[in-house]
Amino acid sequence: MQACRAVLAGIENNKNDTETQTHMLMQRLKALFAPGDRSSVHGGDKRPSQAASAAATEEHSWQSALMPDSAVAAPNTQQTNQIQLRLHYQQLARTGQPLPEFKDVAFRAYSQTGEDGILLYVFALIGVTNRRSIELCCGEGIQCNTANLIINHGWRGLLLDGDKQKLDKGRAFYRSCRDTCIAPPKLVDAWITRENINDIIRYHNFAGSIDLLSLDMDGNDYWIWQALDVAEPRVVILEYQSGWGPEARVTQKYVEDFHTSSVVAPQGVPHNGASLGAFVALANDKGYRLVGCERHCFNAVFIKRGIGEEYLPEVPVESCFDSPLVELQLLTLKEKGHLMPDMWEEV
């Protein structure tokens, strides 16, 4: 609660300075997410012996989040500060003050880069309905786009992956995590195809309206989203191949048993997935608009048309290619050209 009071005090002292408020909240939040103190995320045991043994690896940080039955719960400072951020964004929207950009709200709690902060911001502005999410190719289900919402905001999740060993690790995590042990998300071992995706979702009772779909398959992403019709997400976040640039509308050809490790390509050369132009065209067909991306320009966010357009308007495709990583990719392709032309298909 001291962290919460510090954030609130800062807001009170800077009522007339929106940028200062947002910056202060984000800096405080990022400091609380610093490596080495993940035990407090889930109310873990704060004994000095545990803190002293914390390792720098993600696996150990995940393990340190597991709270022994005998431990006394500590306050979840991630939840406290994220709630304050959410309320702050909502206050900005209600009072008509300037809203921050994605790059200003990004932070990483469980996501790969800044997606956790972006999704918190998006749902603060557009609201939530049923807090249901689906993640396709979640790995362990710990470092992914839905984990923060599940752990810190009480969402229900259906997380799919084809690697049973990774999912077993995720199941153990969520069963032991104080914030999810009562009702852990569904982690399902399944090889996803365009023929079975709807049956899997329907079988696990996630058909109908949901708040979020996260898609990061490193392969048949375009074809799976095209085939998915039993669930209707309000928000979609997905990975795209920025190396194709903003104009190309291409996707890898559909291969049911495709695995990205089977393809050898030079660094920076697209070898799986689809271009952003292809996803934008598909999104338009499905009734979605592009609203932005994270700072590295490989995860894009789409929102259903008619939802929150006054806060998160459509952005041009070109705006999602402004990063040093993309510049390096485009330079590589200029020098080496697009390899493996037989694996790509224009859409």
N, C-alpha and C positions, 0 to 999 in steps of 0.2 A: 504493500500500500504506500510505502514511502516513495517508490518510483512513480506511482499514480499521482500522488500529491505534487511531486516535483513537476510532472507534466502539466497538471492543472494550474499550478502556480505560474508556470511560464506562459500559459495561454492567457491567464487573467492579466498578466503584466504587459501583454502585447496584443490587446484586443484590436487595435487599429492597424496592425501590420500582418496581413494574411500570409505573406511569404515567410516572414519570421516565424510565425506559428507553425506552418507546415514544415519548414526546415528544422526547427527545434524538435518537433515530434519525431521526424524521421531520424535525426541524429541520435536521439535518446533510444529509439527503437532498435536501430542498428547496433548501438553499443550493447544493448541487452541480448542481441543475437550473437555476440562475439564468441568464437570457439573457446571451449574450456569451461563454459558454465551452462551447458545444456541440461544438467541435472535439474535445474530449477524450472525448466520448461514444463515438466509434467509433475511437479511437486515431488521431485526425487529427494533422497536422503542428502542433507547438506553437511554431513559430518566432514571434518577436515581430511580424514583419511581417504574418503572418496574423491574429494576435490583434488587432493594431491596426486591421485593416481590417474586423473583424466588424461587421455591420450589425444593426439591431434587428428587421428583418423576418424572418418565419419562412422565407421562401424562401431568404434568404441564409444563415440558420442551417443549413438543410438542405444547401445547397451547401458550407458550410464543414465539414460532416461527411464529405465525400467525400475520401478520402485518396489523394494521388498515389502512383503505383507506387514512386517513389523515397523516399517518406517512411518514417521509422522509427516503428513502432507505439508509442504511449504507452499506459499502463495504462487500461483502461476503468473509470473510477470509478463510473459508473452501475451496471454489473454488480456490482462489488464491494459497493457499499452496498445494492443490492437483495437480493443473496444474504444479507447480514447481517440485513436486515429479515425475510426469509423464515424464516431459522433462528430468529430471535427470536420470531416468531409461533408457530412450531412448538413452541418450548420452553414458551411460555405455555400452549399447549393440552396438552402432555404432563404438565405439572406442576399442572394444574388451577387456574391463576391466572386472574383476571378478564381477559376479552378486550376489546380496544378496539372502539369502534363505527366504522362506515364513515366518519363525518366525521373521525375521528382518524387514519385510515390513508390518506386520499385524497392523492394527488399526481399531477402531470401531467408526464410525460416526452414522450409523443407524443400522448396523448389530448387531447380538447377541454378537459376540466376534470380532475376527480380520478379518472377511471376506471382509470388505470394502477395507482395505489396500491390501489384497491379490488380489482381483479382479482388483483394480487400477493397480497394478504391472503387472498382467497377460496381460491385454489389452494394457498397455504401450508397452509391448514387442511384442505382436502378432498383434497389431493394431485392428481397428474396421471396420465393413462394413456398417451396417445400423443402429446400436445402438438400436436394437430391443431386448426386453427381455420378458421372461415369468416367472412368479413366481407362483408355485402351493402351495396352503395353505399359504397365505401371512399374515393372521391375519388382523390387521388394515391396513397393507400395509405400515406401518411407520417403525417399527423395523423388517427389512427383508433384504435380500441380494441385492435387486434391487433398494431400495429407494435412496441410495447415488448416484448411476449412473443416476437415473431419476432426482433428485433434483440438483445435482452439475455438471452433465455432459451432460444434455440435451437428455437423452435417452427416448425412447418411451417404455411403459410397459403395458403388460396385466397381471393383478394380480387377481388370483382366490382364493376364500375362500367360505366355506359353512356357515359362520356366518354373517348374514346381519347387525347386530348391530355393529360389528367390522368394517365392510366395510363402513358403514355410517360415522363412526368417521374418517376413512381414506379419504373418499371423501371430507369431510369438511376441513380436513387438506390440501389436495392438491389444493382445490379451493381457499384457503386463502393464501397458500404459494406463495411468490412473484416469485419464480423461476419456478413454475408449473401452476399458475392460468390461464395462457393463453391456455395451452394445457396439462391438467392433464392426468395422466395415466388412463387406463381403469381398474376400479375395478369391478369385476363381481361376483355376488352371484351365486355360483353353487356348487352342491355336485359332486365331480369329481369321475368318474368311468372309467374303461378301455373301456367301451362301448361308453361313450360320450366325452372323452377327445379330440379326433380329430375333432368332430363336433363343439365343443365349440371354439377351436382355429381357425378353418376354418371360422366360423360364424363371429368372431371378427377380421378377416383379418390379422391374424398373422401366416398363413401358409407359408411354404417356409423357406428360410435361415433366421436365427436370430443369434444374437451374444451370447446370454446367456439364459440358462434354469436353474432355481433354484427350487429344489425339496425338500420339508421338510413337508411331510404329516403325519409323525408319524403313518404310517399304511401301505397302499397298494403301497408304493413308487416304489418298484421293478416292480410290475405289470403295473403300470401306465406308467413308462418309457418304458417298453417292448412294450406296446400297442401304444405309441405315434409315429406316423410316418408322420404326415402332416407338422411338423416343424422340421428343421434340425439345431440345435444349434451348434455353433463352440466351446462353452465352456459349461460344465455342472457342477454345484455345488450341492451337495446333502448330506443329513445327513445319516450316517450309524450307525449300532449298534456295537460299538467297543468291547462290552463285549463278543462277540463270538470269538474274537481273529482273527489272520490273515488267518487261514487255512480254517475255515468253509465257506461253500457256502450254506447259508440257508436264507429263507425269510418267513415271516408269510404267512399263506394261505390266498388266496384272499377272502375277505368278503366285499361285496359291501357297506354295511352300517356301516363298522367298525369305531369306535371312541375310541381313546386310553384311554379315561376316564373310559371306560367300563371294563378295565382290571386292576386288583389289583395285584401288584407284589412287592417283596422286593426291596429296593433301590439297584440299580446297576445290577439288573437281567433283561436281554432283554425281552421286552414284546410287541414290535411292530417293524415294519420296516424290514430291512434286514442286513445281514452281509456285510462287505466290499468285501469279496471274491465273494459273489454273484453279487454285482454291477460291480466288475472288469470283471467277466466273461461276463455279459451282455454288458458292455462297449466294450469289445473286439469284440463281435458279431456285434455291431453297428458302429465299426470303431473308437473308442476312446481309449486314453491311460490315465493312472493315473499319475498325475504330483505332487501330494502332498496333504496336509491337513492343517487345522489351528492347533494351538498349543495344544488344548484340545483333538484333535483326534476324533472329531465326525462329521466334515464336510470335505468331500473330493472333489478335483477338477479334472475334466477330460477335456482333449482337443482333438479335432478331429485330427486324425493322418494326418501328412503332414503339420500341421500348427505349426510354431514356435518350431519345435523340436530341433533346434540348441540352443535355449534359455531355453526351458523347457522340458527336456528329461523325458522319462518314469521313474518312481521310483518303487521300489519293494513294495509290499503290506505291508511287515513288517515295513517299515519306517513310516507307519501311525498308529503306536500303541505305541509310545514312549511318554507317559505322565503319571503323577501321577493319573489322573482320570482312565485311562485304567488299571493301576496296581491295583487300588482299586476294579474295576469291576471284574477283573480276579480272585482276591483273594476271593471276595464274591461268585463267581460262583464255585470256588474250594471247598468252605465250604458248599454251599447250593445246587449246581448243577443247571442245566437248568430246570426251572419249565415249566409247561403247554406244554409238548411235542406235544400234539395234534394240537397246533396252528402253528407249524413250518413245513416247507417243504424244502427238499434239491433240489437245482437247478444246 
